[in-house]
């Protein structure tokens, strides 16, 4: 798995994270049961309590309750969940602070490899 490094500020953050292929095995629920991917629990433990976690999914709304229950049972805190989204790209558009701090980041992962390869470093100088 290719390691990806992400330098972020110490400010409270909004994490927007996809479900299938990132947190859970892609379409695992179709095979009978969801399955956490490598690094999901460890990644979540590094998300600050003041941060907001938004998950996105193309899963139908009728899978919302079961999916959120599965994530909660594994200790993954979710603040907002968007289900029934299109299967195409997710595009983040944001501004930069006057200091130059970029307020948007993107990390593209290889499907079903999990979050273990993401190294997040808080940089107080940002």
N, C-alpha and C positions, 0 to 999 in steps of 0.2 A: 504494500500500500504506500502510495506517495504521501509523504508528510507535507502538510500545509501549515504555514505559520501565519498568525494573525495578530498584529500589534494593535491594541485598543487603549483608549483612555481609561481613567479611573471613574468617569462619569457613569451614572446609572444607564443601562442599555435596554434596547428592545431587541430580543432574539426572535427572528422569524425563521422557523425550521420546518421543512417538509417532513411528512410522516413516512410514506412508502419509499424504500430504497435508501433512506437516511437514518431514521430512528428504528424502523421496523422492516423486516424482510419484505421486499416488494411483492404485493399481492399475496402475502402469506395467509391472510384471512380467507382467501379463496381455496387454499390448500388445507383448510381445517382449523388453523390456529395462528395467531400472530406470534412473532418471535422478535425479541430485541436484537438489534445488531451490535457488533463489538463496539465498545467505547461509549454507548449511549448513557449508561448509568454514571460512568466516570465524568463524562462531559457535563451532565446535568448537575453534578455536585459542585462544579466550578462556577455555575451561574449564580450570581449574587442575589440575595433575598430582595433587594430593591429593584432588581431587573424585572422586566416583563417578558414573558414567553408566549409567543403566538405560533401555533402550528397551522400548517396548511395541508390540505389534502384534496385529491380528486375523488376520494371515497364518497359514496352517496350519503346524504344526511341520515338515512336509516341506520348507518354504521357508527354514527357519532357516539352514542351512549356506550356501546360495547368497546369502542376504541379508547375513549377517555377513561373508562373503568380499567381497562388493561394497563394503560399508562400509569394511572394512579396507584394501582396495585404494585407496580414496580418502582414507585417513589418518584415518578417524573411529574413535577409540578407544571401545570398548564394554566395560563391566565385567560387566554382567548383561543378559540379553535374555529378555523374556517374550513368547512367541508363542502363538497359539491363543486369544487373549482374546476375550470377547464384543465385538460391534460397537457396543454402547451406550457411554454416558458413562464416563469415567475419573474417579473421585472421590478426592481427596486430603483426608484428615482428619489434622490435626496439632495440637499445642499451641503455646503461646507461651512464650518464656523469661520468668522472673520480671522481667527488665528491661523486658518489653513487646515484645521482638523477635518478630515473627510468624515462625513456623518453616515456614509453608506459603505458597506463591504459586501462582497459576494464570495462564496466558496462553493465551487462545483465539485461534488464527490462522485467517484465511480459507484454505480448502483450496487447496493447491498454490501458495500465494504465497511459501512458504519462510520462513526465519528472518532474512532481511535487515532486517526492520523492528523487531527486538527490540534495544533498547539496554539492556545490563546495566551497571550502575554499582556498584562496590563502595564502600560508605560506611563508613569506619572508625568513624563515630559511632553506627552501629547496634549 
